[in-house]
Amino acid sequence: MKNSKKIQAYVGNLGSMMTYQEGSVVSRTIVRKKSGTITMFAFDKGQGLPEHAVPYDAILYITEGEMDIMVEGGDPIPCIAGEMAYMPADIPHAVVGVTPCKMFLIMIRSRD
């Protein structure tokens, strides 16, 4: 049964909401709206998302660990906790955890 109570606000440590799973990528959608989504990911070392492109702008914010980001098949760009990456719509990109790492993906579903 679904919980019908609407969450009005949240204050807390989102990092503690996600745990690493050996050899896996774990994701949890925090906000889902027509205008965009916020999703948290936890990557085990060596795990990631293969090259893909989406029709919307995306912002990646690394909260723990280190990951490599590859843009349009280019060389890995190292990113560490506290750094962010901006991915314009329709640009192929991939990510992989150099260490176990966590990130927020903020997807902006507007083309203006």
C-alpha positions in Angstrom: 0.0 0.0 0.0 1.3 3.5 -0.9 1.8 6.0 1.8 -0.6 8.8 0.9 0.8 11.3 3.3 2.6 14.1 1.3 6.0 15.0 2.6 6.1 18.8 3.3 9.8 19.2 4.1 12.9 17.3 4.9 15.9 18.3 6.9 18.6 15.7 7.4 21.6 13.8 6.1 20.7 12.6 2.6 24.0 10.7 2.4 22.8 8.4 5.1 19.7 7.5 3.0 21.9 5.6 0.5 24.3 2.7 1.2 26.8 1.2 -1.1 26.1 -2.2 -2.5 29.1 -4.3 -3.7 29.4 -4.3 -7.5 26.3 -2.2 -8.0 24.8 1.2 -8.7 22.0 2.2 -6.4 19.7 5.1 -7.1 16.9 6.9 -5.2 14.7 9.6 -6.6 14.3 12.4 -4.0 12.1 14.8 -6.1 10.1 14.1 -9.2 8.3 16.9 -10.9 7.2 17.8 -14.5 10.0 20.4 -14.4 12.7 18.1 -13.3 14.0 15.5 -10.9 16.6 15.1 -8.2 18.1 11.6 -7.9 20.8 10.4 -5.6 23.2 7.7 -6.8 25.7 5.5 -4.9 28.3 3.8 -7.1 30.7 1.0 -5.9 34.3 1.3 -7.1 34.4 0.6 -10.8 30.6 0.9 -11.3 28.9 3.7 -13.3 26.5 4.7 -16.0 27.5 3.9 -19.6 27.6 6.6 -22.2 24.2 8.1 -22.9 22.6 11.4 -23.8 19.4 12.9 -22.5 17.2 15.7 -24.0 17.6 17.9 -20.9 20.3 19.7 -19.0 21.8 17.8 -16.1 23.9 18.8 -13.1 25.9 16.2 -11.2 27.0 17.1 -7.7 29.5 14.7 -6.1 28.9 14.3 -2.3 31.4 11.5 -1.5 34.4 9.8 -3.0 35.8 10.3 -6.5 34.4 9.6 -10.0 35.5 10.0 -13.6 33.2 11.8 -16.0 33.7 11.2 -19.8 32.1 13.7 -22.2 31.5 12.8 -25.8 33.9 9.8 -25.6 36.7 12.0 -24.3 39.3 11.3 -21.7 38.1 10.8 -18.1 37.7 14.0 -16.1 38.3 13.4 -12.4 35.7 14.8 -10.0 35.8 14.6 -6.2 33.4 15.3 -3.4 32.3 18.9 -3.4 32.6 19.3 -7.1 29.9 19.5 -9.8 29.6 19.0 -13.5 27.1 20.5 -15.9 26.0 18.5 -18.9 24.0 20.3 -21.6 21.1 18.5 -23.2 21.9 16.0 -25.9 25.7 15.7 -25.1 26.8 12.1 -24.7 28.5 11.4 -21.3 29.3 8.6 -18.9 30.4 8.3 -15.3 32.3 5.7 -13.3 33.3 5.5 -9.6 37.1 5.6 -9.1 36.3 5.0 -5.4 32.9 4.2 -3.9 31.1 7.5 -4.4 27.8 9.2 -4.2 26.3 12.0 -6.3 23.1 13.9 -6.9 21.7 14.2 -10.4 19.6 17.2 -11.0 17.7 17.0 -14.2 16.1 20.2 -15.6 13.2 19.3 -17.9 12.9 22.6 -19.6 14.3 23.6 -23.0 14.1 27.4 -22.5 
